[in-house]
Amino acid sequence: MLNAALERLETAVAGLERAASRRLELEQRRGDLETELSLMQDDRARLAVELDGALARLERLEAAADDVSRRVERAMGAVRTVVGAEGQP
């Protein structure tokens, strides 16, 4: 009877050890997931800042391109006027 009780106790202790081991593994994975989530949030914030900067640069470049286009059009008009004036007697 004592041997049977000791066997049940050993079985219960082994089950408890397995449960504790599983629990520790789950906690470790959860910690890893939380760390990964934190890193992803940091990356997202960094990428958002970079995107904002890129969009601002794009807007400046578009404005500069529009300005250059207007200046080229004015220059072409002036050249046409000069060429047209030279062609008239």
C-alpha positions in Angstrom: 0.0 0.0 0.0 2.9 2.4 0.8 4.5 1.5 -2.5 1.3 2.3 -4.4 1.0 5.6 -2.6 4.7 6.4 -3.4 4.1 5.6 -7.0 1.1 7.8 -7.2 3.1 10.6 -5.5 5.9 10.2 -8.0 3.4 10.2 -10.9 1.8 13.3 -9.5 5.2 15.0 -9.0 6.3 14.1 -12.5 3.0 15.5 -13.9 3.5 18.7 -11.9 7.1 19.0 -13.2 5.8 18.6 -16.8 3.1 21.2 -16.2 5.6 23.6 -14.7 7.9 23.0 -17.7 5.1 23.7 -20.2 4.1 26.8 -18.3 7.7 28.1 -18.4 7.9 27.5 -22.1 4.6 29.3 -22.7 5.9 32.3 -20.6 9.1 32.3 -22.6 7.2 32.3 -25.9 4.9 35.0 -24.6 7.9 37.1 -23.6 9.5 36.5 -27.1 6.2 37.6 -28.8 6.0 40.7 -26.6 9.6 41.6 -27.5 8.9 40.9 -31.2 5.8 43.1 -31.1 7.7 45.9 -29.4 10.4 45.7 -32.1 7.7 45.8 -34.8 6.1 48.8 -33.2 9.4 50.6 -33.1 10.0 49.7 -36.8 6.6 51.0 -37.7 7.2 54.3 -36.0 10.6 54.7 -37.7 9.1 53.8 -41.1 6.3 56.3 -40.5 8.8 59.1 -39.8 10.8 58.1 -42.9 7.7 58.1 -45.0 6.7 61.5 -43.8 10.1 62.8 -44.7 10.0 61.2 -48.1 6.6 62.7 -48.8 7.8 66.1 -47.8 10.8 65.8 -50.1 8.5 64.6 -52.9 6.3 67.7 -52.4 9.4 69.9 -52.6 10.6 68.2 -55.7 7.2 68.5 -57.4 7.1 72.2 -56.6 10.6 72.7 -57.9 9.7 70.7 -61.1 6.6 72.9 -61.6 8.7 76.0 -61.2 11.3 74.8 -63.6 8.6 73.9 -66.1 7.1 77.4 -65.9 10.5 79.0 -66.4 11.3 76.8 -69.4 7.9 77.7 -70.9 8.7 81.4 -70.4 12.1 81.0 -71.9 10.7 79.1 -74.9 8.2 81.9 -75.4 10.9 84.5 -75.3 13.0 82.6 -77.8 10.0 82.2 -80.1 9.4 86.0 -79.8 13.0 86.8 -80.6 13.2 84.3 -83.5 9.8 85.6 -84.8 11.1 89.2 -84.6 14.3 88.4 -86.5 12.3 86.7 -89.3 10.2 89.8 -90.0 11.6 92.6 -92.2 
